[in-house]
Amino acid sequence: MKIVIVGAGAMGCLFASRLSKSREEIWILEKKKERALKINQQGIVVEEDSGSWNAKVKVTAEAKEIGKADLAIICVKAYDTKEAVSASKPVIGEDTKVVTLQNGIGNIEIIGEEVGIQKVIGGITNQGATLIDTGQIKHAGRGETVLGRIDGKIPVEMRAIREIFNKVGLETRISRDIKSLLWSKLIINVGVNALTAITRLNNGKLLEFEGTRRILREAVTEAVRIAKRKRIKLDFDDPLAKVEAVCEATSANISSMLQDILRKKRTEIDFINGVIVRLGQELAIPVPVNTILADLVKTLESHQGRF
């Protein structure tokens, strides 16, 4: 199987490095030529608790160099999805499956508009990775990856992907209700990401202060109201307890949004708390806390002088 990982960020490098242990043909399609060249030369350096190791994969900034793939895994930021998939079209053939392992809501639909929804497999991953430098990551924590189609069907190709992932240590299962899981992860990100970006606190620290804990709870409560109005079943019975449990389990983690702010990069706020703000407006449900969080993160982005 020819597998192309689109994007050489933390998650793209993590999956590429792990999949390099398989017998499959692994490529990374990276937007920037200089980054592609560097990773080709040095490989991917993975830092883990047990030590560091190096993975060799093929990397290019030219999709035509790769040819048609059996599987494309989209690992770019949500705001880059449309551009990345459009640039990846030379590798996407009639039978290519396209997996999204991205944050937020809307990526499946954006990819479907570009390549056809029948090719798209939604996904979430609880693997933790931090980008240290180009082609250098810290594997911060292991977690389950879940795949599923929006229509609930389980084609043979999805089972094959699951088996490949599991064989290289990427614990993976298939769900018939990926929409619920995507929303469940959104609820967690709504409570954690923006707050960490604004306060510069690690996940676990959010629970140590009365103010941040109260804001976290209000943001999650607003998001849950939206999910209930849209009749989306979440993967847990007590959303507040779940989000707090995730904070405790990932207490030392630096959230992806805080990583973006620290690196002076654009965040995915529009695809996380911003989703709740837009749906709140559409459904006439007040979401003042998510609105403030989104506005503050956008202010931080603007203050960096980049956007």
SERO-4910 file (N, C-alpha, C, O; in steps of 0.05 Angstrom, whole numbers):
BEGIN
 pado doro    nc1    nc2    nc3   cac1   cac2   cac3    cc1    cc2    cc3    oc1    oc2    oc3
  Met    A     17    -24      0      0      0      0     18     25      0     36     27     16
  Lys    A     12     44    -18     26     69    -18     10     89     -1    -13     95     -6
  Ile    A     24     99     20     11    117     39     25    144     38     49    146     40
  Val    A      9    166     35     20    193     34      9    208     57    -16    211     60
  Ile    A     27    219     74     19    236     96     22    265     86     43    273     78
  Val    A      0    280     87      0    307     77      4    326    101    -14    329    118
  Gly    A     28    338    102     34    356    124     56    344    142     53    321    151
  Ala    A     77    359    146    100    349    162    101    363    189    123    370    199
  Gly    A     78    368    201     76    379    228     80    357    248     90    335    241
  Ala    A     73    362    273     78    342    295     63    316    289     76    295    291
  Met    A     38    317    283     22    293    279     30    279    253     31    254    252
  Gly    A     35    294    232     44    282    206     70    267    210     73    245    200
  Cys    A     89    279    224    115    266    228    112    242    246    125    221    242
  Leu    A     94    243    266     90    221    284     79    197    268     90    174    271
  Phe    A     58    201    252     47    179    237     66    169    216     67    144    211
  Ala    A     80    187    203     99    178    183    121    161    195    129    140    184
  Ser    A    131    170    218    153    155    231    144    127    240    158    107    236
  Arg    A    120    126    251    109    100    259    104     82    235    111     58    236
  Leu    A     92     93    215     86     77    191    111     68    176    110     49    160
  Ser    A    133     82    180    158     74    167    167     46    177    184     34    164
  Lys    A    156     37    199    163     11    210    148    -11    196    153    -35    200
  Ser    A    128     -4    179    113    -24    164    127    -31    138    148    -21    132
  Arg    A    114    -49    123    125    -56     97    113    -39     75    118    -44     51
  Glu    A     98    -19     82     84     -3     62    103     19     52    124     25     64
  Glu    A     96     31     29    111     53     17    101     79     29     78     86     25
  Ile    A    118     93     44    109    116     59    122    142     47    146    143     43
  Trp    A    105    162     43    113    188     33    102    210     51     81    206     64
  Ile    A    116    232     53    105    256     64    104    277     42    123    281     27
  Leu    A     80    290     39     78    312     20     78    337     37     59    343     51
  Glu    A     99    353     34    103    377     50    102    402     32    113    402     10
  Lys    A     88    422     41     84    446     25    110    461     19    114    470     -4
  Lys    A    127    463     39    151    479     36    175    462     27    181    442     40
  Lys    A    188    470      5    210    454     -6    233    451     13    246    430     15
  Glu    A    239    473     28    262    472     46    258    453     69    276    439     78
  Arg    A    233    451     78    226    432     99    228    403     89    238    386    102
  Ala    A    218    399     65    219    373     52    248    364     49    255    341     55
  Leu    A    265    382     40    294    376     36    307    368     63    322    349     64
  Lys    A    301    384     84    314    378    110    306    351    120    323    336    131
  Ile    A    280    344    118    271    318    129    283    296    112    289    275    123
  Asn    A    285    299     86    297    279     69    326    274     77    335    251     77
  Gln    A    340    295     85    368    292     93    372    280    120    389    263    124
  Gln    A    356    289    140    361    281    167    342    259    177    347    246    197
  Gly    A    320    254    162    299    236    172    281    250    193    283    274    196
  Ile    A    265    234    206    248    245    227    260    236    254    263    212    259
  Val    A    266    255    271    277    249    298    254    248    317    239    268    321
  Val    A    250    225    330    228    221    349    239    218    377    254    200    383
  Glu    A    231    236    395    240    234    423    217    222    439    195    231    439
  Glu    A    224    200    453    205    186    471    218    182    498    242    186    501
  Asp    A    202    174    517    212    169    544    235    148    544    253    150    560
  Ser    A    233    129    526    253    108    524    278    116    509    298    101    509
  Gly    A    278    140    498    301    150    482    293    161    455    269    161    449
  Ser    A    312    169    440    307    180    413    313    160    391    330    143    394
  Trp    A    298    162    369    304    145    346    298    161    321    285    181    321
  Asn    A    308    150    299    306    164    273    292    147    253    297    123    250
  Ala    A    273    160    239    257    146    218    263    158    191    264    182    188
  Lys    A    268    141    171    273    150    144    248    147    127    237    124    125
  Val    A    238    168    115    215    167     97    221    185     73    238    202     74
  Lys    A    206    180     52    209    197     28    192    222     32    169    221     40
  Val    A    204    245     25    190    270     29    193    287      4    215    288     -8
  Thr    A    172    300     -5    173    317    -28    153    339    -26    133    338    -11
  Ala    A    158    361    -40    139    383    -42    124    382    -69    107    399    -75
  Glu    A    129    361    -85    117    358   -111     99    333   -111    110    311   -112
  Ala    A     73    337   -111     55    314   -110     58    295   -134     55    271   -132
  Lys    A     65    307   -157     67    290   -181     90    270   -179     90    250   -193
  Glu    A    110    276   -162    132    258   -158    124    232   -145    137    211   -149
  Ile    A    102    233   -130     93    209   -115     77    190   -132     80    166   -130
  Gly    A     60    200   -149     41    183   -164     16    177   -147     13    188   -125
  Lys    A     -1    161   -158    -26    155   -144    -22    139   -119     -6    120   -118
  Ala    A    -36    146    -97    -33    133    -72    -57    115    -66    -79    120    -78
  Asp    A    -54     96    -49    -77     80    -39    -90     95    -16   -115     93    -12
  Leu    A    -74    109     -1    -84    123     23    -70    150     26    -45    151     25
  Ala    A    -85    171     30    -75    197     37    -85    205     65   -109    203     70
  Ile    A    -67    213     82    -74    221    110    -69    250    113    -47    260    111
  Ile    A    -91    265    117    -89    295    119    -83    302    148    -98    298    166
  Cys    A    -59    315    152    -50    323    178    -43    352    180    -27    360    197
  Val    A    -55    368    163    -50    397    164    -70    411    183    -89    399    192
  Lys    A    -64    436    189    -83    452    205   -109    454    190   -110    455    165
  Ala    A   -131    456    205   -158    457    193   -161    479    173   -175    476    152
  Tyr    A   -149    502    178   -152    525    160   -137    521    134   -141    536    115
  Asp    A   -120    501    132   -105    495    108   -116    471     93   -105    463     72
  Thr    A   -138    460    102   -149    435     91   -154    437     61   -145    421     45
  Lys    A   -169    457     53   -177    460     25   -153    463      6   -151    449    -14
  Glu    A   -134    480     14   -110    484     -2    -93    459     -3    -83    452    -25
  Ala    A    -91    445     19    -74    421     20    -86    398      3    -71    385    -11
  Val    A   -112    395      5   -124    373    -11   -123    380    -40   -119    362    -57
  Ser    A   -127    405    -47   -125    413    -75    -97    408    -86    -94    398   -109
  Ala    A    -77    414    -70    -49    409    -79    -42    379    -80    -23    371    -93
  Ser    A    -58    363    -65    -53    334    -64    -67    318    -86    -63    294    -88
  Lys    A    -83    331   -102    -99    317   -122    -83    298   -141    -94    278   -149
  Pro    A    -58    305   -148    -43    286   -164    -39    259   -152    -34    239   -166
  Val    A    -41    257   -125    -37    231   -112    -63    217   -106    -64    193    -98
  Ile    A    -86    231   -111   -112    220   -104   -125    209   -129   -135    224   -146
  Gly    A   -126    182   -131   -138    169   -154   -166    160   -149   -178    168   -128
  Glu    A   -177    145   -167   -205    137   -165   -210    120   -140   -231    121   -128
  Asp    A   -190    104   -132   -193     85   -110   -179     94    -84   -178     80    -65
  Thr    A   -168    118    -85   -153    128    -61   -172    135    -39   -193    148    -43
  Lys    A   -166    126    -15   -181    135      9   -166    158     23   -141    158     24
  Val    A   -181    177     33   -170    201     45   -179    202     74   -203    205     80
  Val    A   -160    200     93   -166    201    121   -159    228    132   -137    238    127
  Thr    A   -176    240    148   -170    265    162   -165    259    191   -182    246    205
  Leu    A   -142    267    201   -135    265    229   -130    293    240   -108    300    249
  Gln    A   -150    310    238   -148    338    244   -166    347    267   -185    333    274
  Asn    A   -160    370    278   -177    381    299   -202    394    287   -202    402    264
  Gly    A   -223    397    303   -246    413    296   -266    398    279   -264    374    273
  Ile    A   -287    414    271   -309    404    256   -309    416    228   -304    440    226
  Gly    A   -315    401    208   -318    411    181   -298    400    161   -301    404    137
  Asn    A   -276    387    170   -256    377    152   -266    356    133   -259    356    109
  Ile    A   -283    338    143   -294    317    125   -309    329    102   -306    321     79
  Glu    A   -325    349    108   -341    362     87   -323    377     67   -328    376     43
  Ile    A   -303    391     77   -285    406     59   -270    387     41   -268    392     17
  Ile    A   -260    365     52   -246    345     35   -265    332     15   -258    328     -8
  Gly    A   -289    326     24   -309    314      7   -316    331    -17   -320    321    -39
  Glu    A   -317    357    -13   -322    376    -35   -300    375    -56   -305    380    -80
  Glu    A   -276    369    -47   -253    369    -65   -249    343    -80   -243    343   -104
  Val    A   -254    320    -67   -247    294    -79   -271    275    -80   -269    253    -92
  Gly    A   -294    282    -68   -317    264    -68   -319    252    -40   -300    239    -30
  Ile    A   -342    255    -28   -346    246      0   -343    216      3   -336    207     25
  Gln    A   -347    200    -19   -344    171    -17   -315    162    -11   -310    140     -3
  Lys    A   -296    180    -17   -268    173    -12   -259    180     17   -237    171     25
  Val    A   -275    195     31   -266    207     57   -272    189     81   -294    179     84
  Ile    A   -252    186     98   -255    172    123   -248    192    145   -226    203    146
  Gly    A   -267    197    163   -262    214    186   -245    200    207   -244    176    208
  Gly    A   -231    216    222   -214    204    243   -208    223    266   -208    248    262
  Ile    A   -203    212    289   -193    227    312   -170    211    323   -170    186    322
  Thr    A   -151    225    335   -129    211    348   -123    224    374   -123    248    377
  Asn    A   -117    207    394   -109    217    420    -79    213    424    -70    215    447
  Gln    A    -65    208    402    -36    209    404    -27    238    410    -39    257    400
  Gly    A     -6    241    426      4    267    432     31    272    420     49    255    424
  Ala    A     35    294    406     61    300    394     66    329    395     47    345    391
  Thr    A     91    337    399     99    365    399    121    369    379    140    353    379
  Leu    A    118    389    361    139    394    341    161    411    354    156    433    364
  Ile    A    185    400    355    207    414    367    221    431    346    229    454    351
  Asp    A    225    419    322    238    433    300    229    417    275    216    397    277
  Thr    A    237    427    251    230    413    227    240    384    228    264    379    231
  Gly    A    221    365    226    228    337    226    237    326    253    248    305    255
  Gln    A    231    341    274    238    332    301    215    336    320    204    358    323
  Ile    A    206    314    332    182    315    348    187    301    375    205    284    378
  Lys    A    170    308    394    169    294    420    143    279    421    121    291    419
  His    A    144    252    423    120    236    426    111    238    455    121    224    472
  Ala    A     91    256    460     84    264    487     65    244    501     64    244    525
  Gly    A     51    228    486     32    210    498     18    192    478     12    201    456
  Arg    A     13    168    486      0    149    468    -30    149    474    -39    155    496
  Gly    A    -45    144    453    -74    144    456    -87    130    432    -74    125    412
  Glu    A   -113    126    434   -127    112    413   -133    129    389   -138    153    392
  Thr    A   -133    117    365   -142    130    341   -167    116    332   -169     91    333
  Val    A   -187    131    323   -212    120    314   -219    130    286   -216    153    280
  Leu    A   -227    111    269   -234    117    241   -263    111    236   -274     93    249
  Gly    A   -275    126    217   -303    120    210   -312    137    188   -303    160    184
  Arg    A   -331    127    172   -344    142    151   -368    156    162   -381    147    181
  Ile    A   -374    179    150   -397    195    159   -423    180    156   -443    186    170
  Asp    A   -424    161    136   -449    146    131   -450    120    147   -469    105    145
  Gly    A   -429    115    163   -429     91    181   -420     66    168   -418     45    181
  Lys    A   -415     66    142   -406     42    128   -377     35    135   -361     53    141
  Ile    A   -371      9    133   -343      0    139   -333    -15    115   -336    -40    114
  Pro    A   -320     -1     96   -309    -15     73   -285    -32     80   -272    -27    101
  Val    A   -278    -51     63   -255    -68     67   -230    -52     71   -213    -58     87
  Glu    A   -227    -30     55   -203    -14     56   -198     -2     84   -176      1     93
  Met    A   -220      4     98   -217     16    125   -206     -4    144   -190      2    162
  Arg    A   -215    -29    141   -204    -50    159   -174    -55    153   -159    -60    172
  Ala    A   -166    -52    128   -138    -56    121   -121    -33    134    -99    -38    143
  Ile    A   -132     -9    133   -118     14    145   -115      9    175    -94     14    187
  Arg    A   -136      0    188   -136     -5    217   -114    -26    223    -99    -22    243
  Glu    A   -112    -47    207    -92    -67    213    -63    -57    210    -46    -63    226
  Ile    A    -59    -40    190    -32    -29    186    -25    -11    210     -3    -12    220
  Phe    A    -44      6    218    -39     24    241    -33      8    266    -14     14    280
  Asn    A    -49    -13    271    -45    -29    296    -18    -43    296     -5    -46    317
  Lys    A     -9    -53    273     16    -67    271     40    -50    278     61    -61    287
  Val    A     38    -24    274     61     -6    280     58      8    306     72     28    312
  Gly    A     39     -1    323     36     11    349     18     35    351     17     48    372
  Leu    A      2     40    329    -17     62    330    -45     49    336    -59     42    317
  Glu    A    -51     46    361    -76     32    369   -100     45    355   -106     68    360
  Thr    A   -115     29    339   -136     40    323   -160     22    323   -158     -3    322
  Arg    A   -184     34    324   -209     20    320   -227     34    301   -221     57    293
  Ile    A   -248     21    293   -268     33    274   -294     38    288   -303     22    305
  Ser    A   -306     61    282   -332     68    293   -353     72    271   -346     83    249
  Arg    A   -377     65    276   -399     70    257   -411     98    262   -428    107    247
  Asp    A   -403    111    283   -414    138    290   -391    157    294   -387    167    317
  Ile    A   -376    163    274   -353    180    276   -361    209    282   -346    224    295
  Lys    A   -385    217    274   -394    244    279   -396    249    309   -388    270    319
  Ser    A   -407    230    324   -409    233    353   -381    235    366   -377    251    384
  Leu    A   -362    220    355   -335    221    366   -321    247    360   -306    258    376
  Leu    A   -325    257    336   -314    283    328   -325    305    346   -310    323    355
  Trp    A   -351    304    351   -363    324    368   -353    321    397   -350    341    412
  Ser    A   -349    296    406   -340    291    433   -312    303    437   -306    315    457
  Lys    A   -295    300    416   -268    312    418   -270    342    417   -254    356    430
  Leu    A   -289    352    401   -292    381    399   -299    393    426   -289    414    434
  Ile    A   -317    379    441   -325    389    467   -301    391    486   -298    410    501
  Ile    A   -283    371    484   -259    372    501   -241    395    493   -231    410    510
  Asn    A   -237    398    467   -220    420    457   -231    447    463   -216    466    469
  Val    A   -257    450    462   -270    475    469   -263    483    498   -259    507    504
  Gly    A   -263    464    516   -257    470    544   -228    475    550   -221    489    569
  Val    A   -210    463    533   -181    464    540   -165    483    523   -151    500    534
  Asn    A   -167    481    497   -147    494    479   -145    524    482   -123    535    487
  Ala    A   -168    538    479   -166    567    480   -157    577    507   -141    596    509
  Leu    A   -166    565    528   -158    573    555   -128    570    559   -115    587    571
  Thr    A   -117    548    550    -88    544    553    -73    565    536    -52    575    545
  Ala    A    -83    571    512    -70    590    495    -69    618    507    -50    632    505
  Ile    A    -91    625    520    -93    652    532    -77    654    558    -64    675    563
  Thr    A    -77    633    574    -64    634    601    -36    624    601    -21    629    620
  Arg    A    -28    610    579     -1    597    577      2    575    598     24    568    605
  Leu    A    -20    563    606    -19    541    626    -20    514    612    -33    511    591
  Asn    A     -6    494    623     -9    467    614    -37    457    621    -50    469    638
  Asn    A    -45    435    608    -73    426    611    -81    422    640   -102    432    649
  Gly    A    -65    409    656    -72    403    683    -74    428    701    -90    427    720
  Lys    A    -60    449    695    -60    473    711    -87    487    709    -94    503    727
  Leu    A   -103    482    688   -129    495    686   -147    488    709   -165    504    716
  Leu    A   -143    465    721   -160    456    743   -151    466    770   -165    463    790
  Glu    A   -127    478    771   -116    487    797   -125    514    805   -121    522    828
  Phe    A   -137    529    786   -146    556    792   -176    558    789   -188    549    770
  Glu    A   -189    571    809   -218    573    809   -228    587    784   -249    579    773
  Gly    A   -214    608    775   -224    623    752   -223    607    726   -243    606    712
  Thr    A   -200    594    720   -198    578    695   -217    554    696   -228    546    675
  Arg    A   -220    542    719   -238    519    721   -267    527    716   -282    512    703
  Arg    A   -275    550    726   -302    560    722   -306    567    692   -327    560    681
  Ile    A   -287    580    679   -289    587    651   -291    561    634   -307    559    615
  Leu    A   -274    541    640   -274    516    626   -302    503    627   -313    494    607
  Arg    A   -314    503    651   -340    491    654   -361    506    639   -379    494    626
  Glu    A   -360    532    638   -380    548    624   -377    544    593   -397    541    579
  Ala    A   -353    543    584   -348    539    555   -359    511    546   -372    509    526
  Val    A   -353    491    562   -363    464    556   -393    463    557   -406    450    540
  Thr    A   -405    475    577   -434    475    580   -448    487    556   -468    477    546
  Glu    A   -437    509    546   -448    522    522   -446    503    498   -465    501    482
  Ala    A   -423    490    495   -419    472    472   -438    448    474   -449    439    453
  Val    A   -443    438    497   -461    416    501   -490    424    494   -504    408    482
  Arg    A   -498    448    500   -524    458    492   -528    457    462   -549    449    452
  Ile    A   -507    465    448   -507    465    418   -510    436    408   -526    430    391
  Ala    A   -494    418    420   -495    390    411   -523    378    416   -533    363    399
  Lys    A   -535    384    439   -561    373    445   -582    384    425   -599    369    416
  Arg    A   -580    410    419   -599    422    399   -596    408    372   -616    405    358
  Lys    A   -572    401    365   -567    388    339   -571    357    341   -567    343    321
  Arg    A   -580    348    364   -586    319    369   -562    302    364   -564    280    352
  Ile    A   -539    311    373   -514    296    370   -509    281    397   -507    294    418
  Lys    A   -506    255    395   -500    239    419   -471    239    424   -455    232    407
  Leu    A   -463    248    448   -435    248    455   -426    221    465   -442    204    472
  Asp    A   -399    218    466   -388    192    473   -385    188    504   -373    169    513
  Phe    A   -395    207    519   -394    206    548   -419    218    560   -431    236    549
  Asp    A   -426    208    584   -451    217    597   -447    244    612   -466    259    614
  Asp    A   -423    248    623   -418    272    638   -396    288    625   -372    284    631
  Pro    A   -403    307    607   -382    322    592   -362    337    610   -338    337    605
  Leu    A   -372    350    631   -354    365    649   -334    347    662   -310    354    664
  Ala    A   -343    324    672   -325    305    685   -305    295    665   -282    291    672
  Lys    A   -314    290    641   -296    280    620   -274    300    614   -250    292    613
  Val    A   -281    325    610   -261    345    603   -241    348    625   -217    351    621
  Glu    A   -250    349    650   -232    351    673   -214    327    675   -191    329    682
  Ala    A   -225    303    669   -209    279    670   -187    280    649   -164    271    654
  Val    A   -193    290    625   -173    293    604   -151    312    613   -128    307    608
  Cys    A   -159    335    626   -139    354    636   -120    340    655    -96    344    654
  Glu    A   -131    323    673   -114    310    692    -96    289    679    -73    286    686
  Ala    A   -108    274    660    -92    253    646    -70    264    629    -50    251    624
  Thr    A    -74    289    619    -54    302    602    -43    327    616    -38    347    603
  Ser    A    -39    325    642    -33    348    658     -8    363    649     -7    388    651
  Ala    A     12    349    638     37    362    630     37    371    601     56    384    592
  Asn    A     16    364    587     15    370    558     12    400    552     -2    415    566
  Ile    A     25    408    531     21    435    520      2    432    497      9    419    477
  Ser    A    -22    443    499    -42    439    478    -32    450    451    -14    466    449
  Ser    A    -44    439    430    -36    447    403    -40    477    398    -24    490    384
  Met    A    -61    488    410    -66    517    406    -45    534    421    -37    555    411
  Leu    A    -37    525    445    -16    539    459     10    537    444     26    556    442
  Gln    A     15    513    432     39    510    416     39    530    393     60    543    387
  Asp    A     16    534    380     14    553    358     20    581    367     35    596    354
  Ile    A      8    589    390     13    616    400     42    621    407     54    641    400
  Leu    A     54    601    420     83    603    427    101    605    403    122    617    404
  Arg    A     92    592    381    108    592    357    100    614    338    110    616    315
  Lys    A     82    632    348     73    655    332     60    646    306     65    658    285
  Lys    A     44    626    308     29    615    285     -1    619    288    -11    624    310
  Arg    A    -15    617    266    -44    619    267    -55    595    281    -44    573    280
  Thr    A    -77    598    296    -89    576    311   -114    565    295   -122    576    275
  Glu    A   -125    544    306   -149    532    295   -174    541    310   -194    526    310
  Ile    A   -173    564    322   -196    574    338   -222    574    323   -243    568    334
  Asp    A   -222    580    296   -246    582    280   -259    554    278   -284    553    273
  Phe    A   -244    533    281   -255    506    277   -260    492    304   -268    469    305
  Ile    A   -256    507    326   -261    496    353   -282    513    367   -306    510    362
  Asn    A   -273    532    383   -293    550    396   -308    566    376   -332    573    380
  Gly    A   -296    573    353   -310    588    332   -333    573    320   -353    586    312
  Val    A   -332    547    320   -355    530    311   -379    535    329   -401    538    320
  Ile    A   -373    535    355   -395    538    375   -407    566    372   -431    570    375
  Val    A   -390    586    367   -400    614    364   -418    615    339   -440    627    341
  Arg    A   -409    604    317   -426    605    292   -452    590    295   -473    600    287
  Leu    A   -451    567    307   -476    551    311   -494    564    331   -518    563    329
  Gly    A   -482    577    351   -498    592    371   -514    614    357   -537    618    364
  Gln    A   -502    628    339   -516    649    324   -538    637    306   -560    648    305
  Glu    A   -532    615    293   -552    602    275   -576    592    291   -598    593    281
  Leu    A   -570    581    315   -592    568    330   -603    587    352   -621    578    367
  Ala    A   -594    611    353   -603    631    372   -599    621    401   -616    625    418
  Ile    A   -576    609    405   -568    600    432   -545    618    441   -524    618    428
  Pro    A   -547    632    463   -525    649    473   -501    633    480   -503    613    494
  Val    A   -477    641    471   -452    627    477   -431    648    484   -410    650    471
  Pro    A   -436    664    505   -418    687    511   -390    679    518   -371    693    511
  Val    A   -386    657    533   -359    649    541   -342    640    517   -319    648    514
  Asn    A   -354    624    499   -340    616    475   -334    640    457   -313    641    444
  Thr    A   -352    659    456   -347    683    440   -323    698    451   -306    707    435
  Ile    A   -322    702    477   -299    716    489   -273    701    485   -253    713    478
  Leu    A   -273    674    489   -249    659    485   -239    661    456   -215    665    451
  Ala    A   -258    659    437   -250    661    409   -239    689    403   -219    692    389
  Asp    A   -252    710    413   -242    737    409   -214    742    421   -198    755    409
  Leu    A   -210    731    445   -184    735    458   -161    720    443   -139    731    440
  Val    A   -167    696    433   -146    682    418   -140    696    392   -117    698    384
  Lys    A   -161    706    379   -157    722    354   -141    747    360   -125    756    343
  Thr    A   -145    759    383   -129    782    391   -100    775    394    -82    790    386
  Leu    A    -95    752    407    -67    743    410    -54    739    383    -31    746    379
  Glu    A    -69    727    364    -58    723    337    -51    750    324    -29    753    313
  Ser    A    -69    769    326    -64    795    314    -41    809    328    -25    823    314
  His    A    -38    806    354    -17    819    368     11    809    360     31    823    362
  Gln    A     11    785    349     36    774    340     45    786    314     68    781    304
  Gly    A     28    803    302     35    817    278     37    800    253     50    807    233
  Arg    A     24    777    254     26    759    231      0    757    214      1    747    192
  Phe    A    -22    766    225    -48    761    211    -64    786    209    -86    786    198
***
